[in-house]
């Protein structure tokens, strides 16, 4: 149990780096992060706002790491936010076309990795409650 919990904590901590670093980059560079040349002020403002939310999402996931076995409700809420975002990204792919490779990897993280992490966290929490 302790080994599995430590491994889950390490995987989640490493995974948090994606939204933290990407969100921070988006806040600092705005839509230019994606190569947008002279984006409209509204587009840049919205991009930076969403990047701030993404940054905070990563920090919120990171806050679950120290006692991950007791953070089921928070982990599920954060995971649901990521999954819904991934569904939005999948809708964009279906309606507009395939995004770049980085966004395709993001989609995999959102609709495959995060649900698997949620199941793993639930398993670790269940085992911890039995002890």
VOTORKE-535697 format. One record per residue (C-alpha): residue number from 1; chain; x, y, z. Coordinates in Angstrom, 1 decimal. Example, Ala and Ser with C-alpha at 12.3 -4.5 7.8 and 13.67 -1.06 7.14 Angstrom:
1,A,12.3,-4.5,7.8
2,A,13.7,-1.1,7.1
END
This chain:
1,A,0.0,0.0,0.0
2,A,2.7,2.5,1.0
3,A,4.7,1.8,-2.2
4,A,1.6,2.2,-4.4
5,A,0.6,5.4,-2.7
6,A,4.2,6.8,-3.2
7,A,4.1,5.8,-6.8
8,A,0.7,7.5,-7.4
9,A,2.0,10.6,-5.6
10,A,5.1,10.7,-7.8
11,A,3.0,10.2,-11.0
12,A,0.5,12.9,-10.1
13,A,3.3,15.3,-9.1
14,A,5.0,14.8,-12.4
15,A,1.7,15.1,-14.3
16,A,1.0,18.4,-12.6
17,A,4.0,19.9,-14.3
18,A,2.0,19.9,-17.6
19,A,-0.8,22.3,-16.6
20,A,1.5,24.3,-14.3
21,A,4.2,25.0,-16.9
22,A,1.8,25.3,-19.9
23,A,-0.6,27.5,-17.9
24,A,2.3,29.8,-16.7
25,A,3.6,30.0,-20.3
26,A,0.1,31.0,-21.5
27,A,-0.3,33.6,-18.8
28,A,3.1,35.2,-19.6
29,A,3.1,35.0,-23.4
30,A,-0.7,34.9,-24.2
31,A,-1.9,33.7,-27.5
32,A,1.6,34.2,-28.9
33,A,2.4,31.0,-27.1
34,A,0.7,29.2,-30.0
35,A,2.3,31.3,-32.7
36,A,-0.5,33.7,-33.0
37,A,0.8,36.9,-34.7
38,A,-0.9,40.1,-33.5
39,A,-3.9,38.4,-31.8
40,A,-6.9,40.5,-31.1
41,A,-7.0,41.9,-27.5
42,A,-10.1,39.9,-26.8
43,A,-8.5,36.6,-28.0
44,A,-5.3,37.3,-26.0
45,A,-7.2,38.3,-22.9
46,A,-9.3,35.2,-23.1
47,A,-6.3,33.0,-23.7
48,A,-4.4,34.4,-20.7
49,A,-7.5,34.0,-18.5
50,A,-7.9,30.3,-19.5
51,A,-4.2,29.8,-19.1
52,A,-4.5,31.1,-15.5
53,A,-7.3,28.6,-14.9
54,A,-5.1,25.9,-16.3
55,A,-2.2,27.0,-14.1
56,A,-4.5,26.9,-11.0
57,A,-5.8,23.5,-12.0
58,A,-2.3,22.1,-12.0
59,A,-1.6,23.7,-8.6
60,A,-4.9,22.3,-7.2
61,A,-3.9,18.8,-8.4
62,A,-0.5,19.3,-6.8
63,A,-2.2,20.2,-3.5
64,A,-3.6,16.6,-3.4
65,A,-0.2,15.0,-3.6
66,A,0.9,15.0,0.1
67,A,-2.2,13.1,1.4
68,A,-3.6,11.8,-1.9
69,A,-5.4,8.9,-0.2
70,A,-7.6,11.4,1.6
71,A,-8.3,13.7,-1.4
72,A,-10.9,11.7,-3.3
73,A,-13.6,14.4,-3.6
74,A,-11.1,17.1,-4.7
75,A,-9.3,14.7,-7.1
76,A,-12.6,13.7,-8.7
77,A,-13.7,17.3,-9.1
78,A,-10.4,18.3,-10.7
79,A,-10.4,15.2,-12.8
80,A,-14.0,16.0,-14.0
81,A,-12.9,19.5,-15.0
82,A,-10.1,18.0,-17.1
83,A,-12.3,15.4,-18.7
84,A,-15.0,18.0,-19.6
85,A,-12.2,20.2,-21.1
86,A,-11.0,17.2,-23.1
87,A,-14.6,16.6,-24.4
88,A,-14.6,20.2,-25.6
89,A,-11.3,19.6,-27.3
90,A,-12.6,16.4,-28.9
91,A,-15.7,18.4,-30.2
92,A,-13.4,20.9,-31.7
93,A,-11.5,18.1,-33.5
94,A,-14.7,16.7,-34.8
95,A,-16.1,20.0,-36.0
96,A,-13.0,22.0,-37.1
97,A,-10.3,19.4,-37.6
98,A,-7.3,17.9,-36.0
99,A,-5.3,20.2,-33.7
100,A,-1.5,20.2,-33.5
101,A,0.5,17.3,-32.0
102,A,0.8,19.0,-28.6
103,A,-3.0,19.4,-28.3
104,A,-3.5,15.8,-29.5
105,A,-1.2,14.7,-26.6
106,A,-3.3,16.9,-24.3
107,A,-6.4,15.2,-25.5
108,A,-4.9,11.8,-24.6
109,A,-3.9,13.2,-21.2
110,A,-7.5,14.6,-20.6
111,A,-9.5,11.6,-21.8
112,A,-7.2,8.6,-21.0
113,A,-4.5,9.5,-18.4
114,A,-6.6,11.6,-16.0
115,A,-9.5,9.0,-15.8
116,A,-6.9,6.3,-15.2
117,A,-5.3,8.4,-12.4
118,A,-8.8,9.0,-10.9
119,A,-9.4,5.2,-10.8
120,A,-5.9,4.7,-9.3
121,A,-6.5,7.4,-6.7
122,A,-9.9,5.8,-5.7
123,A,-8.1,2.4,-5.3
124,A,-5.4,3.9,-3.1
125,A,-8.1,5.7,-1.0
126,A,-10.2,2.6,-0.7
127,A,-7.1,0.6,0.5
128,A,-6.2,3.3,3.0
129,A,-9.7,3.4,4.5
130,A,-9.5,-0.4,5.1
131,A,-6.3,0.1,7.1
END
